[in-house]
Amino acid sequence: MRKILNLIVAVLMFYACAEELIEKPDNLIPEDKMVTIIKDMAIVNAGKATNLGKLRENGIDPTSYIFKKYEIDSAQFVNSDRYYASKPLVYENMYKQVETELEDQRLKLEAEKKIRDSISQAAKVKKEVELKEKDSTSLKNVQQ
């Protein structure tokens, strides 16, 4: 009797978990596009935190910019976000992908910065060497 009761509870839980809490919206943003939008929003929000004055100075509303860029509206974004949030495993995977893409982008930017810095440093050293050579040539001419 106990085994049957456990089986019934397990089956009911399985069906309850499989049930969709929120209906799929008609204008659902595809998962891959949603990941890209969320990533861009994270970047824009970081920009707002560091340069809000510059954004205001240039009349840029970051959220509107993202919606315009991806040709969506706020209701479509909210409905899609709510739908994906009702599926915790899907939502978690989306955010892990966002995190991975942001980390990859950070590493790429750091590598580019190192290259720019080393080029700048090499140019600085070259300039110093040229100045020393010029100075030593001037000294030789004065001594003669």
Secondary structure, DSSP 8 states (H G I E B T S, - for coil): -HHHHHHHHHHHHHHHHHS-SS---TT---HHHHHHHHHHHHHHHHHHHHHHHHHHHTT--HHHHHHHHTT--HHHHHHHHHHHHTSHHHHHHHHHHHHHHHHHHHHHHHHHHHHHHHHHHHHHHHHHHHHHHHHHHHHHHHH-
